């Protein structure tokens, strides 16, 4: 056995049954590799929170978006290429949830589904403190479970879960608590900049996936200040992807 299940409800019980059946059990075989492979599961059961992944795209001069307003004519200024956007859809099938803030939804009206890759859709987590997002927006379709974190009400409407959340004190911890209670083992935080920066301030992240495109905006919304060693580096034509792993996460050791 490589590693013992960290879930208190089952930990060691299977091993005990095997021993009682007269089998010789050896544990700890490539234990670190096993834990690394199952780091989402271990994070959820030991740290009582999801495995947290940052994801954003930035320009050569460090902007994640031009300064756009929420209106019908607001179209995204793509920083990456089609291959990278397809890769993100693949990631959506691999992680439990994707989270964005109010401004991101109002400006981009994203669907947050895996339309360009075969697989399940992630849970959509939307931070909408004052319930500003119109019901006509794409996140309110029936394509995936959707959690609306807000300061006003608790209710469920089909696949939409409104969860009243305290944003005044320990907002990041309160958000994480909701995700844990909904049994979300991993979450990708796509933005916006305010949400990302709040999690960075708390050093509450495990992995970051940052695209850098071959464009210059010169002005707009600045990318988060993120100064950590790069763990992996990829190049897709003229788009770079850097993977960062939080050195404080013991499941990488």
PEGIGI-V136236 format. One record per residue. N is the residue number from 1. RES is the residue in three letters. PSI is psi in whole degrees, 0 to 359 (999 if undefined). D_LAST is the distance of its C-alpha to the last C-alpha in whole Angstrom. Layout:
n | res | psi | d_last
N | RES | PSI | D_LAST
N | RES | PSI | D_LAST
This chain:
n | res | psi | d_last
1 | UNK | 131 | 19
2 | UNK | 301 | 15
3 | UNK | 151 | 14
4 | UNK | 139 | 17
5 | UNK | 125 | 18
6 | UNK | 352 | 17
7 | UNK | 118 | 20
8 | UNK | 330 | 23
9 | UNK | 336 | 26
10 | UNK | 349 | 25
11 | UNK | 121 | 22
12 | UNK | 348 | 23
13 | UNK | 319 | 27
14 | UNK | 320 | 26
15 | UNK | 317 | 25
16 | UNK | 319 | 28
17 | UNK | 319 | 30
18 | UNK | 319 | 29
19 | UNK | 319 | 30
20 | UNK | 336 | 33
21 | UNK | 2 | 34
22 | UNK | 11 | 34
23 | UNK | 145 | 31
24 | UNK | 127 | 28
25 | UNK | 130 | 25
26 | UNK | 126 | 22
27 | UNK | 166 | 18
28 | UNK | 21 | 15
29 | UNK | 116 | 15
30 | UNK | 46 | 12
31 | UNK | 315 | 11
32 | UNK | 319 | 7
33 | UNK | 321 | 9
34 | UNK | 318 | 11
35 | UNK | 318 | 9
36 | UNK | 318 | 8
37 | UNK | 325 | 12
38 | UNK | 33 | 13
39 | UNK | 332 | 11
40 | UNK | 314 | 14
41 | UNK | 316 | 16
42 | UNK | 319 | 13
43 | UNK | 315 | 14
44 | UNK | 315 | 17
45 | UNK | 329 | 18
46 | UNK | 316 | 16
47 | UNK | 353 | 16
48 | UNK | 44 | 20
49 | UNK | 165 | 19
50 | UNK | 160 | 19
51 | UNK | 124 | 16
52 | UNK | 124 | 17
53 | UNK | 128 | 18
54 | UNK | 145 | 20
55 | UNK | 125 | 22
56 | UNK | 165 | 25
57 | UNK | 137 | 28
58 | UNK | 158 | 29
59 | UNK | 174 | 32
60 | UNK | 328 | 32
61 | UNK | 17 | 33
62 | UNK | 31 | 31
63 | UNK | 144 | 32
64 | UNK | 347 | 31
65 | UNK | 156 | 35
66 | UNK | 167 | 38
67 | UNK | 95 | 40
68 | UNK | 158 | 42
69 | UNK | 158 | 43
70 | UNK | 102 | 43
71 | UNK | 171 | 46
72 | UNK | 331 | 48
73 | UNK | 6 | 48
74 | UNK | 109 | 44
75 | UNK | 145 | 42
76 | UNK | 144 | 39
77 | UNK | 99 | 38
78 | UNK | 132 | 36
79 | UNK | 326 | 33
80 | UNK | 184 | 32
81 | UNK | 180 | 33
82 | UNK | 323 | 34
83 | UNK | 314 | 31
84 | UNK | 322 | 29
85 | UNK | 325 | 30
86 | UNK | 322 | 30
87 | UNK | 319 | 27
88 | UNK | 321 | 26
89 | UNK | 324 | 29
90 | UNK | 315 | 26
91 | UNK | 326 | 23
92 | UNK | 333 | 26
93 | UNK | 346 | 26
94 | UNK | 341 | 22
95 | UNK | 156 | 22
96 | UNK | 322 | 24
97 | UNK | 154 | 25
98 | UNK | 136 | 26
99 | UNK | 137 | 27
100 | UNK | 165 | 30
101 | UNK | 177 | 32
102 | UNK | 311 | 36
103 | UNK | 320 | 37
104 | UNK | 317 | 35
105 | UNK | 315 | 37
106 | UNK | 324 | 40
107 | UNK | 316 | 40
108 | UNK | 340 | 38
109 | UNK | 57 | 39
110 | UNK | 157 | 36
111 | UNK | 332 | 36
112 | UNK | 37 | 32
113 | UNK | 169 | 33
114 | UNK | 65 | 32
115 | UNK | 331 | 35
116 | UNK | 17 | 34
117 | UNK | 145 | 32
118 | UNK | 127 | 32
119 | UNK | 184 | 30
120 | UNK | 153 | 30
121 | UNK | 146 | 31
122 | UNK | 163 | 28
123 | UNK | 134 | 29
124 | UNK | 125 | 31
125 | UNK | 120 | 30
126 | UNK | 126 | 32
127 | UNK | 107 | 33
128 | UNK | 75 | 36
129 | UNK | 313 | 37
130 | UNK | 16 | 41
131 | UNK | 56 | 41
132 | UNK | 339 | 43
133 | UNK | 124 | 42
134 | UNK | 147 | 45
135 | UNK | 347 | 45
136 | UNK | 353 | 46
137 | UNK | 158 | 42
138 | UNK | 332 | 40
139 | UNK | 346 | 38
140 | UNK | 11 | 40
141 | UNK | 183 | 41
142 | UNK | 22 | 40
143 | UNK | 338 | 38
144 | UNK | 157 | 35
145 | UNK | 136 | 34
146 | UNK | 129 | 34
147 | UNK | 122 | 33
148 | UNK | 106 | 35
149 | UNK | 121 | 34
150 | UNK | 170 | 37
151 | UNK | 10 | 39
152 | UNK | 318 | 42
153 | UNK | 157 | 42
154 | UNK | 123 | 40
155 | UNK | 167 | 41
156 | UNK | 131 | 41
157 | UNK | 96 | 43
158 | UNK | 245 | 42
159 | UNK | 5 | 38
160 | UNK | 122 | 38
161 | UNK | 114 | 37
162 | UNK | 121 | 38
163 | UNK | 116 | 36
164 | UNK | 127 | 37
165 | UNK | 141 | 34
166 | UNK | 112 | 34
167 | UNK | 356 | 34
168 | UNK | 327 | 35
169 | UNK | 127 | 33
170 | UNK | 46 | 29
171 | UNK | 314 | 29
172 | UNK | 315 | 26
173 | UNK | 323 | 25
174 | UNK | 322 | 28
175 | UNK | 314 | 27
176 | UNK | 322 | 24
177 | UNK | 318 | 26
178 | UNK | 315 | 28
179 | UNK | 319 | 26
180 | UNK | 317 | 24
181 | UNK | 333 | 28
182 | UNK | 14 | 28
183 | UNK | 36 | 25
184 | UNK | 116 | 24
185 | UNK | 340 | 20
186 | UNK | 144 | 19
187 | UNK | 136 | 21
188 | UNK | 122 | 22
189 | UNK | 111 | 24
190 | UNK | 343 | 26
191 | UNK | 184 | 28
192 | UNK | 198 | 30
193 | UNK | 321 | 29
194 | UNK | 313 | 30
195 | UNK | 313 | 28
196 | UNK | 314 | 25
197 | UNK | 326 | 26
198 | UNK | 320 | 26
199 | UNK | 324 | 22
200 | UNK | 318 | 21
201 | UNK | 322 | 23
202 | UNK | 358 | 21
203 | UNK | 39 | 18
204 | UNK | 80 | 18
205 | UNK | 158 | 16
206 | UNK | 328 | 13
207 | UNK | 149 | 14
208 | UNK | 137 | 17
209 | UNK | 107 | 19
210 | UNK | 117 | 22
211 | UNK | 143 | 25
212 | UNK | 118 | 27
213 | UNK | 171 | 31
214 | UNK | 50 | 34
215 | UNK | 160 | 36
216 | UNK | 127 | 37
217 | UNK | 333 | 38
218 | UNK | 331 | 39
219 | UNK | 164 | 39
220 | UNK | 213 | 38
221 | UNK | 120 | 35
222 | UNK | 143 | 32
223 | UNK | 153 | 29
224 | UNK | 149 | 26
225 | UNK | 112 | 25
226 | UNK | 100 | 21
227 | UNK | 85 | 20
228 | UNK | 158 | 16
229 | UNK | 141 | 15
230 | UNK | 131 | 15
231 | UNK | 322 | 13
232 | UNK | 149 | 15
233 | UNK | 129 | 19
234 | UNK | 156 | 22
235 | UNK | 124 | 26
236 | UNK | 94 | 28
237 | UNK | 245 | 32
238 | UNK | 16 | 32
239 | UNK | 126 | 29
240 | UNK | 148 | 26
241 | UNK | 120 | 23
242 | UNK | 133 | 19
243 | UNK | 128 | 16
244 | UNK | 144 | 14
245 | UNK | 129 | 11
246 | UNK | 119 | 11
247 | UNK | 344 | 9
248 | UNK | 352 | 10
249 | UNK | 109 | 8
250 | UNK | 347 | 6
251 | UNK | 358 | 6
252 | UNK | 351 | 4
253 | UNK | 999 | 0
